[in-house]
Amino acid sequence: MNKTLLTILMLALLLLFIISPFAALASLMMIVFVSAFFSLIGNLLKVIIGGDTDPKGS
């Protein structure tokens, strides 16, 4: 579950960087945002379907 929470936090920070008025590389950040969004969706589906995404050893 920690991986999912970190992904949500990363997605929120990326969204803030894209919206910021001083974003020099906004188009590149949009590509990173889209990939992070798909990663978040994948992690959420893994948590919903299979339970915890974190390895049992950590």
ZIZI-V627014 format. One record per residue. N is the residue number from 1. SS is DSSP state (~ for helix, > for strand, _ for the rest). NEAR is the number of other C-alpha atoms within 10 Angstrom. Layout:
n->(N:N)
ss->(SS:SS)
near->(NEAR:NEAR)
This chain:
n->(1:2:3:4:5:6:7:8:9:10:11:12:13:14:15:16:17:18:19:20:21:22:23:24:25:26:27:28:29:30:31:32:33:34:35:36:37:38:39:40:41:42:43:44:45:46:47:48:49:50:51:52:53:54:55:56:57:58)
ss->(_:~:~:~:~:~:~:~:~:~:~:~:~:~:~:~:~:~:~:_:_:_:_:_:_:~:~:~:~:~:~:~:~:~:~:~:~:~:~:~:~:~:~:~:~:~:~:~:~:~:_:_:_:_:_:_:_:_)
near->(14:10:15:21:13:12:19:19:13:16:20:14:13:19:16:12:18:19:13:11:9:9:12:11:10:15:11:10:17:16:11:15:20:14:13:18:18:11:16:21:15:13:20:21:14:15:16:11:9:9:11:16:16:12:6:6:4:4)
